[in-house]
Amino acid sequence: MRAVALAALLLATTSAAHADTLIDNVRGATIGANGQVEQFTGLLFDDRGVIKRVIRVGDKKPKPRKEYQYHLDGQGRVMLPGMIDAHVHVMDIGFAALSLDLSDTTSLADALNRIARFSAEHPDRPWIIGRGWNQEMWKLGRFPTAAELDAITGGRPVWLQRVDGHAGWANSAALKAAGVTSATKDPAGGSIDRAPDGSPRGVLVDAAMELVDAKVPVPRPEDRDLALANAQQILFKRGITAVADMGTGIEDWQAYRRAGDANKLYVRIMAYARGPEQMVLIGGPGPSPWLYQDRLRLNGVKLYVDGALGSRGAWLKAPYADAPGTRGLPQLNQTQLGNLMSRAAMDNFQVAIHAIGDEANATVIGAITDLSETYKGDRRWRIEHAQILDPKDIARFAGSGAIASMQPVHQTSDRVMAEARLGADRLAGAYAWKSLKAAGVRLAFGSDAPVEVADPWAGLAAAISRQGPDGQPSGGWQPQERVSAAEALAAYTADAAYAGFADGKFGRLAPGLRADFVLVDTDPLAANPAQVMATKVLETWIGGGKVWSAEKGVETGTTSKR
């Protein structure tokens, strides 16, 4: 009997070994457990997509047929951990690909032409939905109006979100459907752009957007499934293997579950519910377990303290330099915020808080500091964006233990607008990556897609240069806030995983972690910013399965049930 058992064990061991895969002849780099860059030449992982060995120069190589069955030659390409985007809106990425995109329009006339063409091409759609407009890029000096839309869209409602998602542009039909008139009061935390006589001009900011959002036709489940499939393709093409989904609703969660049940969920999603009600609806008594082999988890909740800088919704300590009558649109005061945070923390939900202005960030830091006296343990409070800080609050930020979840490309996109909104004397704490890092704050980098393109290579380039795609400004904008290439890579991999309680699952290439990696044509640790930005993703792998190839496109059929 003992011999039979031993034979069975040996057979099982041999079979498992034969299913292992070796990829070697790579120029590999990952962030080690100590936060330092580690180099390697090969990776051995099992049929569950879990790494068994990381092979370095001088290591004895695994033996074929004895230690592995499948062998792939990396052909000297660069291997990195899969990129993690620490702040995206997954379903919005997918829906943006299916709706009107105004993100690259250069003028109001350009946008109106695009809208008219889209309307003509989709006569069957009851509403024209889109996003991406930016009056600052158009150099318009004002918000666009409903009348300008009316001239080209006829009687169909039109609703177009601003690039940052904190304002919406409606035509008269959409305003009528929402019941927005001169008599409509601005809701708390929102505003309606008005003509001198008080009539709505067509743009609604922050909380006021809900008036129109509530009337927009709700996507069907099959629409959400298609949007998710599109979003995954977009992410894989850029080398992104995991994301933090900021603002997950129950409909989104169900789409993720349907994909997981059908073995069509490949990207790893760390979800943050859209407010406390959705948090309880999805998670019930606490965060969900990891599902589908570490591909989906409800971590916690996303809260908002203010709006965005571009629409003057960010909550500032002093009035806007270009609008002295306002300091922004606070959504919550510190007491209200503390109550919501406490509701989440008592059930061990992680809390991620949107804060852009310096007053908003000071408020969040204060709330975290207060609650940390009550809620001990590993909380990993997150501040999303943290764009504008009073330099005096950076030490307080570090003392609170909060994670700074920031988006490098926001700095390059926003710098001219930020200068106008704040004035030259209030920029010292703007997009202050290096100062935060030096103070001991952990950085997690992302894109805020679809506000920006989900492109970690553009983000890495911006983080190390403080320059836009055009190489401007020369020498970088506030170059003292640049971070090193290694620090930027950590913020897009190991530290982004840590920020989502996934550091024991993925984010580095090390034994026991998931084999999520990319093969690319550029080493971001050795290249200049222009080269990093132009990085081409050759292959994207998740859990030991290839999900993207530059030669063949998305290859979801090659990913097993790992």
Residue, then its C-alpha position, 0 to 999 in steps of 0.5 A: m500500500r505504501a509503495v502504491a501511495l509513493a508511486a501515486l505521489l511521484l506520478a502527481t509530482t512528475s505531472a505537475a513538473h511537466a506542466d511548468t513553463l520556463i521563459d528565459n533569455v529575457r532582460g528582466a527587472t522587477i521590484g524586490a521585497n525591499g523596494q529595490v530593483e532586481q534583475f533576472t534572466g528567466l521565469l519558471f511558473d506552474d500550470r496555475g500561473v504561479i511563479k516557482r523560480v526567478i532565474r538570475v545570472g549565474d543560477k543553475k538553469p532548470k532541467p527540461r522534462k524534469e523541471y519543466q515541459y514548456h519552454l519559450d525563448g524570450q529573444g532578449r526582450v525586456m520583461l517587467p511585472g504587469m503594469i497596474d493602473a491604480h485608478v481607473h473607471v473600468m466600465d467607463i473605459g469600455f463605454a467610452a470606446l462605444s460612444l462619442d469621444l471628444s478628447d482629441t478635439t482642438s476647438l469648439a467648432d471641431a467638437l461640434n463637427r464631430i458631434a454632428r457627424f456622430s449624430a448622423e451616423h447613429p440615428d437610432r440612438p435615443w440619446i447622444i452620449g459622449r465625453g472628453w471635451n475640454q474648454e481649456m484645450w479649445k481656448l474658449g474662455r467659457f463653458p460651451t452652451a446648450a444653444e450651440l448643441d441645439a443647432i446641430t442635434g435637433g430634438r434628441p437629448v445630448w449629454l457629454q461629460r467633460v474630460d475629467g468627468h466633473a461637468g456635463w454639457a447638455n442640449s436643450a432637449a436633455l435639460k428639458a428631460a431633466g427638468v432643469t430650468s431657471a427655477t432649479k436650484d444648485p444642489a449641494g456640491g454642484s452648480i449650474d452654469r447660468a446666463p445673466d437672467g438665471s436660465p441654464r446655459g447647458v453645463l452642469v458641474d459635479a453634483a448637478m450632473e445627477l439631474v441629467d444622469a438620472k434621465v439617461p437610458v440605463p445600459r443593458p447587461e449585454d451592453r455592460d458585458l461588451a463594454l467590459a470586453n472592450a475595456q480589457q482589450i484596451l488595457f492589455k494592449r498597454g501592458i496593464t494586467a491589474v487595475a483599481d476600479m474607482g466607483t464600482g456599482i452593483e451593475d458593474w460588479q455583476a458584469y465582472r461576475r458574469a465575465g468571471d463565471a464564463n472565464k472571460l475575466y482576465v484583468r485583475i480588478m481591485a474594486y472600490a464601491r461607488g459610495p457606502e450604499q453600493m459598498v453594502l449592496i456589493g460587499g454586505p458585511g465586509p470586503s469580498p474574498w478574492l475571486y476567480q484566482d485573484r482576478l476580482r475583489l471588492n476592497g472598499v469604498k470610494l468617497y468624494v470630498d471635492g470636484a476637479l480643478g478644470s471645472r473649478g470644483a476642486w476645494l481650495k484654501a484660497p479663492y481661485a486666481d482666475a475666479p476670485g468669487t469661489r474656492g470650489l465645490p466641497q462635497l463633504n466637511q470633515t465631520q461628514l467625511g469622518n462619519l462615512m469613513s467610520r461606517a466603512a472602517m468598522d466593517n474593515f472596508q478600505v477607504a479611498i477618497h477623492a481630494i484634489g484641492d489643498e483644502a480638500n486634502a487637508t480635510v482628508i488628512g485631518a479625518i484620517t488622523d482622527l480616525s486612526e486613533t479608533y481604527k487600528g491595524d493595517r488600514r491603507w487609507r488612500i487619497e486619490h489624486a492629491q493634486i494640490l497640497d499646501p506644502k505645510d500639509i505634506a508632513r501631515f500627509a506622511g504622518s497620517g500613513a495615507i497612500a498617495s494614489m496619483q496620476p502623473v499624466h494629470q500634471t502634464s495635461d493640467r499644468v497650464m490650466a493649473e497655473a491659471r487656476l492657482g497663480a504662480d505663488r501657489l504651485a509649490g505643492a502641486y503634483a508633488w510626487k518627490s516631496l511626498k515620496a521623500a516624506g515617506v508617503r507610498l505612491a501608487f500611480g495610475s491614469d484615471a482612464p478614461v479621463e486620460v488614456a490608460d497608458p502607463w508608459a506615458g505615465l512613467a515618462a511624465a513621472i521621470s521628466r515632468q514634461g508632456p509628449d511635446g517635450q515641454p516645458s524644457g527641463g520639466w515643470q517644477p522639475q524638483e518633483r521628478v521621481s526616479a525611473a525605479e520609483a516610478l516603476a514601483a508606483y506602477t507595480a509593487d506599490a500599486a498592488y500594495a495600495g490595493f491589498a494585493d501585495g501578496k498576490f501580484g505586482r512583483l515577479a517573485p516565487g509564490l506570486r502570480a505570473d503577470f508580466v509584459l514583454v516590451d521593446t524598451d527598458p524604462l530603467a535605462a531609456n530616456p523619457a521619449q523612449v519610455m513614452a514610445t514603448k511598444v508592448l509586445e506581449t501581455w501575460i496574466g496568470g501564466g497565460k498570454v492575453w495580448s500579442a502585438e502580432k496577433g492582438v488579443e488572445t483570450g483563448t490562450t488564457s487557461k482557468r487559472 
